[in-house]
């Protein structure tokens, strides 16, 4: 299962790089979204896909008994989702403003923005 997930992560990274190298600025943003999802999935795969109970110590016990889920990758993913959403929102506003000023979404035609 982890080998399949490694291939999926590689495929997502490849697709995101390909999209970010396109001339359209909208495809650049789609590539950023795919890149953030690939990075989140990479953290999950590296941390190990283990299903278990929450990491809580029962009352009166000195240690956790049984299989537990690691909360650190979950916290990292949650933080990465929030950061990716804020970067996406900023990029969409920036692209909209650039399109209003320049009148095109082609990155090669956006070189001369002194209008």
ZATOR-976657 format. One record per atom (N, C-alpha, C, CB): x, y, z. Coordinates in steps of 0.02 Angstrom, whole numbers, padded with zeros to 5 digits, always signed. Glycine has a CB too. Example, Ala and Ser with C-alpha at 12.3 -4.5 7.8 and 13.67 -1.06 7.14 Angstrom:
% ZATOR-976657
+00660-00284+00390 +00615-00225+00390 +00660-00165+00390 +00565-00224+00452 +00642-00112+00354 +00684-00053+00357 +00645+00002+00394 +00704-00030+00286 
//
This chain:
% ZATOR-976657
+00041-00060+00000 +00000+00000+00000 +00043+00063+00000 -00047+00000+00061 +00098+00061+00039 +00141+00120+00042 +00178+00132-00023 +00191+00113+00099 +00193+00079-00060 +00225+00087-00125 +00177+00122-00173 +00247+00020-00154 +00114+00102-00173 +00064+00134-00215 +00057+00208-00197 -00003+00099-00208 +00057+00223-00132 +00051+00293-00110 +00113+00333-00130 +00041+00296-00034 +00171+00301-00131 +00232+00335-00153 +00227+00353-00227 +00295+00292-00141 +00199+00308-00267 +00189+00323-00338 +00138+00379-00348 +00166+00260-00375 +00086+00379-00308 +00035+00432-00312 +00065+00499-00295 -00025+00417-00266 +00106+00501-00242 +00140+00564-00223 +00185+00587-00279 +00180+00554-00158 +00223+00542-00308 +00267+00560-00364 +00228+00586-00423 +00309+00501-00385 +00172+00554-00438 +00130+00576-00493 +00101+00646-00480 +00073+00526-00504 +00080+00658-00418 +00053+00724-00402 +00107+00778-00406 +00023+00724-00331 +00167+00764-00383 +00222+00812-00389 +00239+00825-00462 +00284+00787-00351 +00239+00772-00502 +00253+00780-00574 +00200+00823-00608 +00258+00712-00608 +00137+00809-00593 +00082+00848-00622 +00084+00920-00600 +00015+00817-00604 +00102+00932-00538 +00104+01001-00514 +00161+01041-00546 +00112+01003-00437 +00218+01010-00554 +00274+01044-00587 +00257+01058-00659 +00339+01002-00582 +00226+01010-00693 +00206+01020-00762 +00156+01078-00768 +00174+00956-00791 +00108+01081-00723 +00058+01135-00726 +00090+01203-00711 +00001+01121-00676 +00138+01204-00665 +00169+01268-00648 +00216+01293-00703 +00207+01261-00583 +00237+01250-00748 +00280+01271-00803 +00241+01293-00864 +00327+01215-00821 +00175+01291-00862 +00134+01313-00918 +00133+01389-00921 +00062+01286-00911 +00110+01416-00978 +00111+01488-00988 +00052+01524-00955 +00112+01504-01062 -00002+01489-00944 -00061+01520-00914 -00053+01527-00839 -00124+01479-00931 -00073+01584-00814 -00065+01596-00742 -00118+01557-00702 -00071+01671-00727 -00174+01541-00734 -00225+01500-00701 -00198+01429-00691 -00291+01498-00743 -00162+01403-00739 -00131+01337-00732 -00077+01337-00679 -00103+01313-00799 -00045+01394-00670 +00004+01401-00617 -00029+01392-00549 +00038+01469-00621 -00087+01422-00540 -00122+01416-00476 -00147+01344-00466 -00182+01465-00473 -00171+01312-00519 -00191+01242-00513 -00131+01199-00494 -00223+01217-00579 -00074+01214-00522 -00013+01178-00503 +00005+01189-00430 +00044+01200-00547 -00005+01249-00404 +00007+01262-00333 -00039+01221-00288 -00001+01337-00317 -00102+01216-00309 -00150+01176-00270 -00129+01103-00269 -00221+01183-00298 -00111+01076-00327 -00090+01006-00331 -00025+00996-00291 -00080+00985-00404 +00020+01044-00293 +00083+01039-00255 +00070+01036-00180 +00129+01098-00272 +00024+01077-00156 +00010+01075-00084 -00023+01010-00064 -00036+01134-00065 -00067+00983-00107 -00097+00918-00092 -00045+00862-00093 -00153+00903-00141 +00002+00866-00140 +00056+00816-00143 +00100+00819-00081 +00098+00826-00206 +00115+00878-00058 +00156+00885+00002 +00119+00858+00064 +00176+00958+00014 +00054+00870+00069 +00015+00843+00124 +00014+00767+00122 -00056+00871+00122 +00003+00739+00064 +00002+00666+00058 +00071+00637+00072 -00021+00646-00012 +00124+00672+00053 +00191+00649+00068 +00203+00645+00143 +00244+00695+00036 +00179+00694+00180 +00187+00692+00253 +00150+00632+00283 +00161+00758+00285 +00089+00619+00257 +00052+00561+00282 +00088+00496+00266 -00017+00560+00252 +00116+00489+00207 +00150+00427+00187 +00213+00417+00228 +00166+00427+00112 +00252+00470+00237 +00314+00465+00275 +00301+00449+00348 +00355+00529+00269 +00246+00476+00375 +00230+00464+00445 +00204+00394+00457 +00179+00515+00469 +00183+00361+00405 +00156+00293+00412 +00080+00296+00418 +00185+00258+00474 +00047+00254+00378 -00026+00254+00377 -00051+00203+00428 -00053+00238+00307 -00051+00222+00492 -00072+00179+00546 -00138+00203+00574 -00017+00175+00601 -00186+00159+00574 -00250+00176+00606 -00247+00153+00678 -00311+00144+00568 -00271+00195+00722 -00270+00177+00792 -00313+00225+00832 -00199+00178+00819 -00312+00215+00895 -00351+00256+00941 -00316+00323+00953 -00361+00220+01008 -00351+00372+00980 -00317+00435+00997 -00263+00423+01050 -00369+00488+01023 -00210+00463+01048 -00155+00452+01096 -00171+00481+01165 -00090+00484+01069 -00217+00450+01199 -00237+00471+01266 -00218+00418+01317 -00313+00486+01269 -00194+00441+01374 -00176+00395+01428 -00236+00388+01474 -00112+00420+01467 -00259+00327+01485 -00317+00319+01530 -00300+00340+01601 -00340+00246+01529 -00351+00357+01639 -00341+00379+01708 -00314+00321+01750 -00407+00406+01738 -00260+00336+01785 -00229+00285+01828 -00173+00247+01794 -00280+00237+01852 -00165+00254+01728 -00113+00218+01692 -00052+00263+01685 -00137+00194+01623 +00007+00233+01675 +00068+00272+01668 +00091+00277+01596 +00123+00242+01710 +00062+00236+01552 +00081+00239+01481 +00022+00219+01438 +00142+00192+01468 +00030+00231+01373 -00023+00215+01325 -00020+00141+01309 -00016+00258+01260 -00078+00109+01310 -00081+00038+01294 -00114+00029+01226 -00119-00002+01349 -00084-00012+01183 -00114-00026+01119 -00087+00019+01064 -00189-00019+01123 -00118+00013+01005 -00097+00052+00947 -00130+00121+00949 -00115+00016+00882 -00090+00173+00938 -00117+00241+00938 -00095+00276+00874 -00093+00281+01001 -00134+00326+00855 -00118+00367+00796 -00070+00422+00817 -00182+00396+00764 -00022+00437+00775 +00027+00490+00789 -00005+00558+00775 +00092+00480+00747 -00011+00603+00824 -00044+00666+00812 +00000+00718+00777 -00067+00694+00878 +00066+00709+00776 +00109+00760+00746 +00097+00768+00671 +00182+00741+00758 +00094+00714+00630 +00080+00724+00559 +00011+00756+00547 +00084+00658+00522 -00036+00739+00589 -00103+00768+00582 -00101+00843+00595 -00152+00735+00629 -00063+00864+00645 -00056+00935+00659 -00019+00971+00603 -00020+00946+00725 +00033+00939+00576 +00070+00969+00520 +00026+00977+00458 +00131+00927+00502 -00015+00926+00444 -00060+00929+00386 -00112+00983+00396 -00094+00861+00375 -00140+00988+00455 -00190+01040+00468 -00160+01110+00459 -00218+01033+00539 -00100+01120+00483 -00067+01184+00474 -00052+01197+00400 -00002+01187+00514 -00030+01145+00364 -00015+01153+00293 -00077+01168+00253 +00019+01089+00267 -00134+01140+00272 -00196+01155+00236 -00215+01228+00244 -00253+01110+00261 -00208+01254+00304 -00225+01324+00317 -00177+01370+00278 -00221+01340+00393 -00113+01355+00279 -00065+01396+00243 -00077+01392+00168 +00006+01374+00259 -00091+01333+00142 -00104+01325+00070 -00166+01363+00049 -00111+01251+00052 -00218+01363+00091 -00278+01400+00074 -00265+01475+00073 -00334+01384+00123 -00225+01500+00120 -00211+01572+00121 -00167+01592+00062 -00177+01591+00187 -00120+01550+00043 -00079+01564-00016 -00122+01563-00079 -00022+01513-00023 -00168+01515-00083 -00213+01512-00140 -00258+01574-00144 -00257+01449-00135 -00285+01596-00088 -00327+01656-00088 -00287+01717-00110 -00357+01668-00019 -00226+01724-00086 -00184+01780-00106 -00167+01776-00180 -00119+01781-00065 -00152+01716-00205 -00135+01709-00276 -00195+01725-00321 -00111+01638-00290 -00255+01705-00301 -00314+01720-00341 -00326+01795-00345 -00375+01684-00313 -00320+01829-00289 -00328+01902-00289 -00274+01936-00331 -00328+01930-00218 -00213+01913-00325 -00158+01941-00363 -00167+01929-00438 -00091+01911-00340 -00190+01870-00456 -00201+01854-00527 -00258+01896-00555 -00217+01780-00536 -00310+01905-00516 -00367+01946-00539 -00344+02017-00552 -00424+01945-00488 -00305+02044-00507 -00281+02113-00516 -00233+02118-00576 -00246+02137-00451 -00190+02068-00583 -00144+02069-00640 -00182+02063-00706 -00093+02011-00634 -00235+02024-00707 -00275+02018-00768 -00310+02083-00784 -00326+01961-00761 -00334+02119-00733 -00366+02184-00744 -00317+02234-00772 -00396+02210-00679 -00255+02233-00749 -00205+02282-00771 -00179+02265-00840 -00147+02286-00721 -00160+02202-00850 -00127+02182-00912 -00177+02161-00965 -00078+02124-00898 -00231+02128-00946 -00281+02107-00994 -00270+02038-01024 -00285+02156-01048 -00224+01999-00996 -00211+01932-01021 -00188+01888-00963 -00158+01933-01077 -00194+01822-00971 -00169+01777-00920 -00106+01740-00943 -00223+01726-00902 -00079+01760-01000 -00018+01730-01026 +00042+01761-00991 -00013+01739-01104 +00084+01719-00962 +00141+01745-00924 +00193+01778-00968 +00173+01689-00884 +00199+01756-01032 +00247+01788-01077 +00226+01858-01096 +00256+01745-01139 +00161+01871-01098 +00136+01937-01115 +00133+01984-01055 +00069+01932-01147 +00144+01959-00996 +00142+01999-00935 +00209+02031-00919 +00120+01957-00877 +00257+02026-00964 +00323+02056-00951 +00320+02131-00950 +00373+02033-01005 +00280+02161-00992 +00274+02234-00995 +00211+02256-00957 +00271+02258-01069 +00220+02269-00893 +00163+02289-00851 +00164+02364-00837 +00164+02249-00785 +00205+02402-00872 +00209+02474-00860 +00156+02510-00902 +00280+02500-00878 +00093+02501-00883 +00039+02534-00920 +00010+02590-00880 -00016+02485-00939 
//
